[in-house]
Amino acid sequence: MKRILLVLNILAVLTVLSIGVQRFISPIVAEAIWSNDYKSLMFKCDHVMREHFIAKQGVVLSPDEKSIRDLQAAEIALTSCHDYDKTRKRLIDWGLTENDIAQIGLEAIETKALDIRKFVEIHEIRY
């Protein structure tokens, strides 16, 4: 009887530890490993989606051979959004919430905004 109770207690402890790791440790590890990749892929995907939209409008406004080639190139570039989506899903699989991922995205935007401001300050023509 004591042996059965000992085994059940060990199983209970292992279960609690497993849930704790899954709930608290995995998201921290995932964010440390993939957040920088996610930030970079988020900007790449945003850029190619914007380029695709512009290329589509170009075909609508002027359906010539160049605008069609530009649209085809933009459509191929959209494959980079697949990597973004895979990374996003990996973060979710590892326990990050939508809010956690949104926070990573906001951090990326803030970082890029600072980089852009510095770039503009350096290259801006002052009167």
C-alpha positions as CSV (number, residue, x, y, z in Angstrom):
1,M,0.0,0.0,0.0
2,K,2.8,2.4,0.9
3,R,4.5,1.6,-2.4
4,I,1.4,2.5,-4.3
5,L,1.0,5.8,-2.5
6,L,4.7,6.6,-3.1
7,V,4.3,5.9,-6.8
8,L,1.1,8.0,-7.0
9,N,2.9,10.9,-5.1
10,I,5.8,10.7,-7.5
11,L,3.4,10.8,-10.5
12,A,1.6,13.8,-9.0
13,V,4.8,15.7,-8.5
14,L,6.0,14.9,-12.0
15,T,2.6,16.0,-13.4
16,V,2.7,19.3,-11.5
17,L,6.3,19.9,-12.6
18,S,5.4,19.1,-16.2
19,I,2.5,21.5,-16.2
20,G,4.7,24.2,-14.6
21,V,7.4,23.8,-17.2
22,Q,4.9,23.9,-20.0
23,R,3.0,26.9,-18.6
24,F,5.9,29.1,-17.3
25,I,9.3,27.9,-18.5
26,S,8.5,27.1,-22.2
27,P,7.1,30.6,-23.1
28,I,10.2,32.2,-21.6
29,V,12.5,29.9,-23.5
30,A,10.6,30.4,-26.7
31,E,10.7,34.1,-26.4
32,A,14.4,34.1,-25.8
33,I,15.0,31.9,-28.8
34,W,12.6,33.2,-31.4
35,S,11.6,36.7,-30.6
36,N,14.3,38.4,-32.6
37,D,13.5,36.2,-35.6
38,Y,9.8,37.0,-35.2
39,K,10.5,40.7,-35.1
40,S,12.6,40.6,-38.3
41,L,10.1,38.3,-40.1
42,M,7.2,40.6,-39.1
43,F,8.8,43.6,-40.8
44,K,9.7,41.6,-43.9
45,C,6.2,40.3,-44.2
46,D,4.7,43.7,-43.7
47,H,7.1,45.1,-46.4
48,V,6.3,42.5,-49.0
49,M,2.5,42.8,-48.3
50,R,2.8,46.5,-48.9
51,E,4.8,45.9,-52.1
52,H,2.2,43.4,-53.3
53,F,-0.6,45.9,-52.7
54,I,1.3,48.6,-54.6
55,A,2.0,46.2,-57.4
56,K,-1.6,45.1,-57.6
57,Q,-2.7,48.7,-57.8
58,G,-0.1,49.2,-60.6
59,V,-1.7,46.5,-62.7
60,V,-5.1,48.0,-62.1
61,L,-4.0,51.5,-63.1
62,S,-1.6,50.4,-65.9
63,P,-1.9,46.8,-67.0
64,D,1.3,46.6,-69.0
65,E,4.0,44.0,-69.1
66,K,6.2,45.7,-66.5
67,S,3.4,46.1,-63.9
68,I,2.5,42.4,-64.4
69,R,6.1,41.3,-63.9
70,D,6.2,43.5,-60.8
71,L,3.1,41.9,-59.5
72,Q,4.5,38.4,-60.1
73,A,7.7,39.3,-58.3
74,A,5.6,40.7,-55.4
75,E,3.6,37.5,-55.3
76,I,6.7,35.4,-55.0
77,A,8.0,37.6,-52.3
78,L,4.9,36.9,-50.3
79,T,6.4,33.5,-49.5
80,S,8.4,35.3,-46.8
81,C,5.2,35.7,-44.9
82,H,5.0,31.9,-44.6
83,D,8.2,32.0,-42.4
84,Y,6.6,34.7,-40.3
85,D,3.4,32.7,-39.9
86,K,5.4,29.5,-39.0
87,T,7.4,31.4,-36.3
88,R,4.2,32.9,-34.9
89,K,2.6,29.5,-34.6
90,R,5.8,28.1,-33.1
91,L,5.6,30.8,-30.4
92,I,2.0,29.9,-29.7
93,D,2.8,26.2,-29.6
94,W,5.4,27.0,-27.0
95,G,2.9,28.7,-24.8
96,L,3.0,32.4,-25.7
97,T,-0.4,34.1,-25.8
98,E,-1.6,36.5,-28.5
99,N,-0.9,39.3,-26.0
100,D,2.7,38.1,-25.6
101,I,3.2,38.0,-29.3
102,A,1.6,41.5,-29.7
103,Q,4.0,42.8,-27.1
104,I,7.0,41.4,-29.1
105,G,5.6,43.1,-32.2
106,L,5.2,46.5,-30.3
107,E,8.8,46.2,-29.1
108,A,9.9,45.7,-32.7
109,I,8.0,48.7,-33.9
110,E,9.5,50.8,-31.1
111,T,13.0,49.7,-31.9
112,K,12.5,50.3,-35.6
113,A,11.0,53.8,-34.9
114,L,14.1,54.7,-32.9
115,D,16.3,53.4,-35.7
116,I,14.4,55.4,-38.3
117,R,14.5,58.6,-36.2
118,K,18.3,58.2,-35.8
119,F,18.7,57.6,-39.5
120,V,16.6,60.6,-40.4
121,E,18.5,62.8,-37.9
122,I,21.8,61.8,-39.4
123,H,20.7,62.2,-43.1
124,E,18.3,65.1,-42.8
125,I,19.1,68.3,-44.6
126,R,18.8,71.1,-42.1
127,Y,18.1,74.7,-43.2
